[in-house]
Amino acid sequence: MTGAAPPDEVTRYDCQSCGACCSYSRDWPRLTLEDDAAIARISAEFRDDDSGRMRCEGDRCAALVGTVGVSTSCAIYAVRPEVCRACLPGDDACRIARERFGLG
């Protein structure tokens, strides 16, 4: 991702009290860079194999646990898709998602 926040600002972006990026768009958590073995490591309950993305409930990824803006975690953190790994605290995508939820 481009537009990463300066290192001193990254500490103010706490992913475990946010979760906005995982609730921003049902089209975002796509499985496009993963090979078949990587996709197979993600539990079928969290995959939408027909659309090639993570299963979502509305715009929220089904693997997101908790309340956006309060306390969140990822149920598949160790095997999350590459698109999720690429989203960095304070980058452009992070800030856009946080803005949607009023998290500034």
N, C-alpha and C positions, 0 to 999 in steps of 0.2 A: 504494500500500500504506500501511497505517497502522502506527503504532508504530515509526517510524524511530528508529534509535539517534542519540544526540547526536553532533554533528560530531566531537568529540574521540575518540569511540569507533569511528567509521566506519573509521578508518585501520587498526584491528586486524582488520577483515574484508577479507581479500585474496581476491578472486574467483578469481584465477589460481592460487591454492594451495588452492582449496576445491572448487567444482563441485557441492556438495551440492544446491543448488536444481535443478540439471539432472538429478539422479538420484533425486529424492524420490518422484515419482509419474508414472506413464505418462499419467494423466489431466490433469496440470497444463499441459503445453505445448500449449494449444489455439490454434487459428487462428480466433478469433472476432471480432476487431476489424479484421482485414486485409481489404482488397478483393482482387479477383481478380488485379490486377496485382502487388500485394505478395506474394501467395501464389506466383505464377508465378516470382518472383525467387528463391525458395527451391528449391534443387535437388530434383527428384522423389525422389532417393535418401533424403532426409531427411524427406519428407512422408508422412503416412498419410492420403491424400485421402478414403478411405472413412469415417474416423472424425472428420475435420476437426481433426487435431492433428499434431504432429510424430511421426515414426516413433520408436519406442522399442525398446530391447532390455531386456526386463524393465521396470524403472522408470526406466531411464537413457535420456535423449534420445540419439538416434543421432548428433547433431551435436556431442556432447561428446567432446573429445579429451583423453586423459591419464588420470591416476589421481586419484580423489576424495580430497581431503585432502593431496595431494602437489603436483601440478602439472596444471592443466587449462586448456583454451581452448575456444572455440566455433568450429566449422568454418564457421559461417554468420553470424558476429557482425554484420557490416554489414547483413544482411537478416533478422536474428532477429525472431521474432514480438513483438507488442506486450506480451504477458504476460511475456515474458522481459525486455523493456526496463523494465517496471514494477517488477520485483523489485530492490530496492536493498540495497546492503551494510548489514547490521545491522538491516533492518526485520523485522517479525514473521515473514514467510515465510522469510527468510534464517535467522533464529535457529531456527525450527522444523526446517528442513531440516538445519542444522548439528548440532542436537541428535541427530537420528536417526542421524547418522554419528559421533557422539561427538566432534564438533569444537568444542563449547562456545562 
